[in-house]
Amino acid sequence: MLIIYLKLFSLLFSNMYLYGKSISLGFIYLPLVMLPIEAFKSLDADDFHILSIVENRMKSFLYVPLDLIASDSGFSRGFILDSLKRMHDMGLVLYKRVPYEGYVLTYAGYDVLAMKYLVDFNYIVGVGGSLGVGKESDVYMAFTPTEESVVLKFHRLGVVNLQSATRIRDYLAHKDELPWIFRSKLSAEREFKVLRDVFKAGVKVPIPIVQNRHVVVMSYVEGDLLYVCDYLPDPHKFFEMILDEMRLSYNCGYVHGDLSEYNVIVTPDLECVIIDWPQAVEVNHPSAMMLLERDLRNIVDFFARRFKLKLNFTDSLSYVLGV
C-alpha cells in the first residue's frame, strides 16, 4: 500500500512528492488518500502565490477578475493565464468567461493552501488515509515530524447537506454572502475554539493542535465509535462516563448539539472521548436546552436499545445540569 509522504523542498516554499512504499507507525498502515496531493506536489511558489491572491480577493468578488489577479501578482497576463489554466485542469479553481474573465477557488484549491501552511510550519510531514466522510467534513490521518499520528478535519459546508450547513450557528449569522469555503473556515474556527475550551475544562476530547483555513488539526484517538460496540464490560458505567463529560461540558459553558453514538469513541482502556463539536452552542443560547435534551435522549435511547438498560431520563438530565 502507498502512503503519501510530504517533505520540505526549499527554504521558501514546500514541494511535495511521493515515496512509493508503505510506512508503518507500529500499529497502522494507511492507503493512498483522496486529497489533491498530486496537484499539490506539482505547484510551485508562483502558483501558490496566485492561489493566495484569488483566495484574498474572493472576499470582494464572486469571481475574481483575471486582470486584478495579474495586477496583484505583478506577473504578466500570459503567465497568469498559463498558471490558472493548469490549476483549472487540476480542479483547484473554477473559471467564468461572462460578463468578465474570472476565477474562484474550489475546495481542492483551498485544501492545498491549508496543507501548505501545515507543512511550512512543521505541523505535518505526511498524510495518510481517510478516516471518514461526514455530513460537513472529511477526516484524514496525518503524521508529525516525530511520526506521531494526528487527525486533519476538513470542514466542507455546502458540499453534501445544505440544510444542516445552515442550522443554528450564531457564528454564521449575517454571513450569507460568504462563499462556502469561507463559511467552512468559520466553522473550523468555531470548532477549534470549542475544543480548546472544553479540553481546558477537562472534557475528554481530541487535543486541539492548530487550525488553518477550513482545517482543524487534533490528536488521533485510538478506539471504536460507540455505535459499533456490541459489548461493553459495564454498559451502565460507560453511560455514566458520558454523562460526566456532558456535565463537564455544560459547566464550562457548552452543549455539544449533535451528540449520539456516532461521535463517542470507546478507547482500548474503555474511556470515552467525545468528538465532532462544530454544532456546539453556548449554554445561554435560546436552543441550548432543546439541544441538550436531544443529545441526552440520543444516548439514553442507544443504551436502552443496544444494552437493554433501564435509564431515567429526568434523573440523567438533572445530573448533567447539576441540579
C-alpha positions as CSV (number, residue, x, y, z in Angstrom):
1,M,0.0,0.0,0.0
2,L,1.1,3.5,-0.7
3,I,1.4,6.3,1.8
4,I,2.0,9.9,0.8
5,Y,5.0,11.5,2.5
6,L,5.5,15.2,2.3
7,K,8.9,16.9,2.7
8,L,10.2,20.4,2.7
9,F,12.0,21.1,-0.6
10,S,13.1,24.7,-0.2
11,L,13.5,27.5,2.4
12,L,10.6,29.5,1.0
13,F,8.1,27.0,-0.3
14,S,7.3,23.3,0.1
15,N,7.0,21.0,-2.8
16,M,5.5,17.6,-2.1
17,Y,6.5,14.3,-3.6
18,L,5.7,10.6,-3.1
19,Y,7.7,7.7,-1.7
20,G,6.5,4.5,-3.3
21,K,6.4,2.5,-0.2
22,S,4.4,1.8,3.0
23,I,5.4,3.4,6.3
24,S,4.4,1.7,9.5
25,L,4.0,3.6,12.7
26,G,3.8,0.5,14.8
27,F,0.0,0.0,14.7
28,I,-1.5,1.1,11.4
29,Y,-0.9,1.1,7.6
30,L,-2.7,3.7,5.6
31,P,-3.7,3.7,1.9
32,L,-3.5,6.5,-0.7
33,V,-5.7,9.4,0.2
34,M,-8.2,11.3,-2.0
35,L,-6.9,14.8,-1.1
36,P,-5.4,16.7,-4.1
37,I,-1.9,15.6,-3.4
38,E,-0.9,15.1,-7.0
39,A,-1.9,18.6,-7.7
40,F,-0.3,19.9,-4.6
41,K,3.1,18.4,-5.4
42,S,3.1,19.9,-8.9
43,L,2.6,23.5,-7.7
44,D,5.5,26.0,-7.4
45,A,5.9,29.1,-5.4
46,D,4.2,31.3,-8.1
47,D,1.2,29.0,-8.3
48,F,0.7,29.2,-4.5
49,H,1.1,33.0,-4.7
50,I,-1.6,33.2,-7.4
51,L,-4.0,30.9,-5.4
52,S,-3.5,33.1,-2.3
53,I,-4.4,36.2,-4.4
54,V,-7.6,34.5,-5.6
55,E,-8.4,33.5,-2.0
56,N,-7.9,37.0,-0.7
57,R,-9.9,38.7,-3.5
58,M,-12.8,36.3,-3.1
59,K,-13.8,38.3,-0.1
60,S,-14.9,41.0,-2.5
61,F,-15.7,39.2,-5.8
62,L,-17.9,36.2,-6.6
63,Y,-15.4,35.5,-9.4
64,V,-12.0,37.3,-9.1
65,P,-11.2,39.2,-12.3
66,L,-8.3,38.0,-14.3
67,D,-6.8,41.5,-14.7
68,L,-7.0,42.0,-11.0
69,I,-5.1,38.8,-10.3
70,A,-2.4,39.9,-12.7
71,S,-2.2,43.3,-11.2
72,D,-1.9,42.0,-7.6
73,S,0.7,39.4,-8.6
74,G,2.9,41.6,-10.7
75,F,3.1,38.8,-13.3
76,S,2.2,39.2,-16.9
77,R,-1.3,38.3,-18.1
78,G,0.0,35.5,-20.1
79,F,2.0,34.0,-17.2
80,I,-1.2,34.2,-15.0
81,L,-3.3,32.5,-17.7
82,D,-0.8,29.6,-18.0
83,S,-0.8,29.1,-14.3
84,L,-4.5,29.4,-13.8
85,K,-5.2,27.0,-16.8
86,R,-3.0,24.4,-15.2
87,M,-4.7,24.8,-11.9
88,H,-8.1,24.8,-13.5
89,D,-7.3,21.4,-15.2
90,M,-6.3,20.1,-11.7
91,G,-9.6,21.2,-10.3
92,L,-8.2,23.8,-8.0
93,V,-10.0,26.8,-9.5
94,L,-13.2,27.4,-11.5
95,Y,-13.4,29.8,-14.5
96,K,-16.1,32.0,-15.8
97,R,-15.9,33.9,-19.1
98,V,-19.0,36.2,-18.9
99,P,-19.5,39.0,-18.0
100,Y,-15.7,39.1,-17.4
101,E,-12.9,36.5,-17.2
102,G,-12.7,35.5,-13.5
103,Y,-11.6,32.7,-11.3
104,V,-12.6,31.3,-7.9
105,L,-11.1,28.6,-5.6
106,T,-12.7,25.2,-5.3
107,Y,-12.4,23.2,-2.1
108,A,-9.4,21.4,-3.6
109,G,-7.7,24.7,-4.1
110,Y,-8.5,25.7,-0.5
111,D,-7.2,22.2,0.6
112,V,-3.7,22.8,-1.0
113,L,-3.4,26.2,0.6
114,A,-4.2,24.8,4.0
115,M,-1.9,21.8,3.6
116,K,0.9,24.1,2.5
117,Y,0.6,26.1,5.7
118,L,0.6,22.9,7.9
119,V,3.8,21.7,6.1
120,D,5.6,25.1,6.1
121,F,5.1,25.5,9.8
122,N,6.1,21.9,10.5
123,Y,2.8,20.6,11.9
124,I,2.7,17.7,9.5
125,V,5.1,15.9,7.2
126,G,2.8,13.1,5.9
127,V,-0.8,12.5,5.0
128,G,-2.4,9.0,5.3
129,G,-5.8,7.6,4.5
130,S,-9.3,8.8,5.0
131,L,-10.8,8.1,8.5
132,G,-14.3,9.1,7.4
133,V,-16.5,11.3,5.5
134,G,-19.3,13.2,7.4
135,K,-22.2,15.4,6.6
136,E,-20.0,18.5,6.7
137,S,-16.4,17.3,6.9
138,D,-13.8,14.9,5.6
139,V,-11.3,13.4,8.1
140,Y,-7.8,12.1,7.4
141,M,-4.9,10.7,9.2
142,A,-1.6,12.7,9.1
143,F,1.8,12.5,10.7
144,T,4.0,15.0,12.5
145,P,7.8,15.3,12.1
146,T,8.2,13.0,15.1
147,E,5.9,10.4,13.4
148,E,3.1,10.9,15.8
149,S,-0.4,10.4,14.4
150,V,-2.7,13.4,14.2
151,V,-6.1,14.0,12.5
152,L,-6.9,16.5,9.8
153,K,-10.5,17.5,9.8
154,F,-11.5,19.5,6.6
155,H,-14.8,21.3,7.1
156,R,-16.8,21.3,3.9
157,L,-20.1,23.2,4.4
158,G,-22.4,23.2,1.4
159,V,-20.9,20.1,-0.2
160,V,-23.3,17.4,1.0
161,N,-26.1,18.8,3.1
162,L,-27.1,22.4,2.6
163,Q,-29.8,22.2,5.3
164,S,-27.5,21.0,8.0
165,A,-25.0,23.6,7.0
166,T,-27.4,26.4,7.7
167,R,-28.6,25.1,11.1
168,I,-28.5,27.1,14.3
169,R,-25.0,28.6,14.3
170,D,-24.6,32.1,15.6
171,Y,-21.1,32.3,14.3
172,L,-22.5,32.2,10.8
173,A,-25.2,34.8,11.4
174,H,-25.4,37.6,8.8
175,K,-22.7,35.9,6.7
176,D,-25.0,34.5,3.9
177,E,-23.0,36.3,1.3
178,L,-19.8,34.5,2.2
179,P,-18.5,31.8,-0.3
180,W,-18.9,28.3,1.1
181,I,-15.2,27.9,1.7
182,F,-15.1,30.9,4.0
183,R,-18.1,29.6,5.9
184,S,-16.2,26.4,6.3
185,K,-13.3,28.4,7.7
186,L,-15.6,30.0,10.2
187,S,-17.0,26.5,11.1
188,A,-13.4,25.3,11.7
189,E,-12.5,28.3,13.8
190,R,-15.6,27.7,15.9
191,E,-14.9,24.0,16.4
192,F,-11.3,24.7,17.3
193,K,-12.3,27.3,19.9
194,V,-14.9,25.0,21.5
195,L,-12.3,22.1,21.5
196,R,-9.8,24.3,23.3
197,D,-12.3,25.5,25.9
198,V,-13.7,22.1,26.7
199,F,-10.3,20.4,26.7
200,K,-9.1,23.0,29.2
201,A,-12.1,22.2,31.3
202,G,-11.1,18.6,31.4
203,V,-13.7,17.2,28.9
204,K,-12.3,14.1,27.2
205,V,-11.9,15.3,23.6
206,P,-9.1,15.1,21.0
207,I,-6.4,17.5,21.8
208,P,-6.7,20.6,19.6
209,I,-3.4,21.4,17.9
210,V,-3.9,24.1,15.3
211,Q,-6.5,25.5,12.9
212,N,-5.8,27.0,9.5
213,R,-8.5,28.0,7.0
214,H,-11.1,25.2,7.0
215,V,-8.8,22.5,8.6
216,V,-8.6,21.6,12.3
217,V,-5.6,19.5,13.4
218,M,-6.1,17.4,16.5
219,S,-4.7,14.4,18.2
220,Y,-5.5,10.9,17.0
221,V,-7.7,8.9,19.4
222,E,-7.4,5.2,19.0
223,G,-10.6,3.2,19.6
224,D,-14.0,2.4,18.1
225,L,-17.1,4.5,17.7
226,L,-19.8,3.6,20.2
227,Y,-22.3,2.5,17.6
228,V,-20.2,-0.4,16.5
229,C,-19.7,-1.7,20.1
230,D,-21.9,-4.8,20.7
231,Y,-20.3,-5.5,24.0
232,L,-19.1,-3.3,27.0
233,P,-18.0,-4.9,30.3
234,D,-20.1,-2.5,32.2
235,P,-22.5,-0.5,29.9
236,H,-24.1,1.4,32.8
237,K,-20.7,2.6,33.9
238,F,-19.9,3.8,30.4
239,F,-23.2,5.6,30.2
240,E,-22.4,7.4,33.4
241,M,-19.0,8.4,32.0
242,I,-20.7,10.0,29.0
243,L,-23.0,11.9,31.5
244,D,-19.8,13.1,33.3
245,E,-18.4,14.5,30.0
246,M,-21.8,16.2,29.2
247,R,-21.8,17.7,32.7
248,L,-18.3,19.0,32.4
249,S,-19.0,20.5,29.1
250,Y,-22.2,22.2,30.4
251,N,-20.3,23.6,33.4
252,C,-17.7,25.2,31.1
253,G,-20.5,26.7,29.0
254,Y,-21.2,24.4,26.1
255,V,-23.8,21.9,24.8
256,H,-22.5,19.5,22.2
257,G,-25.6,19.9,20.0
258,D,-25.2,16.8,17.9
259,L,-24.2,14.1,20.4
260,S,-25.0,10.4,19.6
261,E,-23.4,7.0,19.5
262,Y,-21.8,8.1,16.2
263,N,-19.4,10.7,17.9
264,V,-18.4,8.9,21.1
265,I,-15.2,6.9,20.9
266,V,-14.6,3.9,23.1
267,T,-10.8,3.7,23.7
268,P,-8.9,0.4,24.3
269,D,-8.9,1.2,28.0
270,L,-12.6,1.8,28.0
271,E,-12.6,5.5,28.4
272,C,-15.0,7.7,26.4
273,V,-13.9,10.5,24.1
274,I,-16.4,13.0,22.6
275,I,-15.7,14.1,19.0
276,D,-17.3,16.4,16.4
277,W,-18.0,19.7,18.1
278,P,-18.8,22.2,15.2
279,Q,-22.5,22.4,16.2
280,A,-21.9,23.1,19.8
281,V,-23.7,26.1,21.3
282,E,-23.3,28.1,24.5
283,V,-25.5,27.2,27.4
284,N,-27.2,30.6,27.2
285,H,-28.2,30.0,23.6
286,P,-32.0,30.0,23.1
287,S,-31.9,26.4,21.8
288,A,-29.3,25.1,24.3
289,M,-31.8,23.2,26.5
290,M,-33.6,21.7,23.5
291,L,-30.3,20.5,22.1
292,L,-29.0,19.2,25.4
293,E,-32.2,17.2,25.9
294,R,-31.9,15.8,22.3
295,D,-28.2,14.9,22.9
296,L,-29.2,13.1,26.1
297,R,-32.2,11.4,24.5
298,N,-29.9,10.0,21.8
299,I,-27.6,8.5,24.3
300,V,-30.3,7.2,26.6
301,D,-32.1,5.6,23.7
302,F,-29.0,4.0,22.4
303,F,-28.1,2.3,25.7
304,A,-31.7,1.2,26.2
305,R,-31.8,-0.3,22.7
306,R,-28.3,-1.8,22.5
307,F,-27.7,-2.9,26.1
308,K,-31.3,-3.1,27.4
309,L,-30.5,-0.6,30.2
310,K,-33.5,1.0,32.1
311,L,-32.5,4.6,32.5
312,N,-34.3,7.5,33.9
313,F,-34.1,10.4,31.5
314,T,-35.2,13.1,34.0
315,D,-32.6,12.0,36.6
316,S,-29.9,11.9,34.0
317,L,-30.8,15.4,32.8
318,S,-30.7,16.7,36.4
319,Y,-27.2,15.2,36.8
320,V,-25.9,16.9,33.7
321,L,-27.4,20.2,34.8
322,G,-26.1,19.8,38.3
323,V,-29.5,20.3,39.9
